[in-house]
Amino acid sequence: MGGTYLISEATHHGMAGSALTVTAGAERDAAGELEHAIGLYDEGPREGEEHWFGGRPLAGIDLAVVQLRSGALDAAAAALQPALSLPMAQRISDVAIRLAAARGELAAPIFHGSPQARDLGAQIEEFSRETVASGLQSLSGGPG
């Protein structure tokens, strides 16, 4: 197999940060990589690079998961907004899967009784419900 596979610097940092989110004790490093990726995505592609539409929202979700683990609910809510505002055509399965992980973090005891955590969980659930409903409508013979 030959050829060259290139990813943008933003995607590189996003993937590194994502990998670190599942590494025990690497939360600070994960957050740093993800924040750097988000900054690069926000700047836009550099010469010779292209940014994938899902890169920025996925990095935001991963950052939100890390922030929720440290109890930073306000920061996590802000990090999730790019994903939660994705148009229907860009709601890929990776976004839904990672949002489910973020919702799972909201079940931590630190967030019990928090109206803001409950609201954020409801936003994630609504996003998922709309995405599933849209997917069903696109199926042949699905609900119209």
N, C-alpha and C positions, 0 to 999 in steps of 0.2 A: 504494500500500500504506500503510495507516494503522495507528495503534495505538502502543502503548508497549512497549518491550522492556526489562525490568529484570533485572539480575543482582545477586546479593548482593555485598557488599564482599569477602567471602572468595573468591568466584568471580572477581571482577575481578583480585585480586592473584594468584590461581592461574593465570589465563590470561596475565597479564603475565609471571609467572615462567616459565611454560612457553615463551612466545615467546622469552624471553631465553636459555633453555638452548641454543638453536641459533644464538645470536649470539656470534661469536668475541670473546673478551675480556670478556664480560658475566657471567661465572660468579658473581662476588660479588653483583652486582645481582640475578641470577636467584635465588640462594640467599636473599637478603633478602626478595624478593617471596614466594617459596614458604614461607619460615618464617613470614612475616606471615599468609599465607593459612591455613596449618595452625593457627596460633594462633586465628584467627577461626573456623575450622571447629570447633575444640575448644571454643570459648566457646559455640557454638550460634548459631542465627539471631537477628538483631536484629529489632526490631519492623518489620513489613512485609517481611521477607525470608524466603526459604525456602532451605534447603541441599539440593542434589542429593546423593544417596548416593555418587556417584562422585567428587565434588569432592575430598574429603579424601584418599582413596587415590591419585588421580592426582597431586595436588600432592606427596604423599610420594614417589611414584616419580620424578617430575621432580627433586625435591630429591636423591634418592639418586643419580641420574645425575650431577648436578653434584658431589656429594660424592665419587663414585667417580673422577671426572676429576681430583680433587685428592688422591686416595689415601686418603681418609677412609672406610675400609671399615667400621669399627664404627658410625659415624654413618649410613652408607648402609644397613646392615643394619637398624638401628632405624627408619629412615624408611620402609623397605619393608614392615614388619610389618602396618600397616593394610591394605595391598593384598593381601598374601599370606594374610591371614586372612578375606578376603571370603567370604561364603557363596556357594554355587554360583549362586543366582538373581541375584546382583549382579556376576557376572564378565562384564563387557561387553568388547567387542573392543578398546576403547581401553586398557583395563587390560592385556590380553594384549600388545598392540603396544608399549606403553611398558615393560612388563616385559622384553620381548625386547631393547629398547634398553639397559636396565640390565644384562641378561645380557651383551650385547655389550661393555659397558664393563669387565666382569670379565675379558675376554680380554686386557686391557692387560698389557704386560710386568711392570709393578709388582706384579701379583697372581699371577704364575706361581709355583707351588709353595706358595701360601698355602692351608692347610687351611680357613680361614674363608671365603675367596673360593670355593673349591670347594664348600663346604657351602651357601653362599648361592646359587650357580649351580644346585645340585641342588634347592634349595627352589623356585626359579623354574621349573625344568623340571618338577618334580612338580606345581606349580600349573597349568602349561600343559597337562600330560598329563591331569590330572583334569578340567580345563575342556573339553578336546577330547572326552574320553570321555563326559562328561555331554551335550555337544552331539550326539554321535552317537546316544546312547541316546534322545534326544528326537525324533530324526528318525523318520518313519514307516518301519518296516521295518529300522531300525538295530539293532545288536547289543543284545541284552537282557540 
